[in-house]
């Protein structure tokens, strides 16, 4: 079954309602197993993306196994879907969060892997809050700037989190899928049209 109408809205509404309680549960913590790295940098940096997957996300969202239909306001790149993000340009920031922290789940289609990153020139103004350690960031510069999401093998997978954006602005996002060219998309965070 595909998320449509009320069911789709209910699932994303339930996801948004889970976010405040998830911080206390350690949701989204990266896999703690050591792994060899070719590039140095703190975890969540462009050279060392934070890794979130089926095993370490610590949350299951009812209905995620049913998949998702992509709507006109959803950002969809490769296996990644961020619902409603394309409508944020004309929205009011307080509808999606406060203190410059804006909640939005990310769904990755089953078996898919994608790295979402924010280029260096935007690090002072924008960051990612999908991993638990990043949620303690006091500024966008302290947040993550690269997260690799890997979905469960058997179903589409929701990752809770969001963005830390200092003020209304347009931010360039980059999406890397293994074996494909990197895609760049400029997204308006409550700043009208980019």
Order of alpha helices (4+ residues) and beta strands (2+ residues): alpha-beta-beta-beta-beta-beta-beta-beta-beta-beta-beta-beta-beta-beta
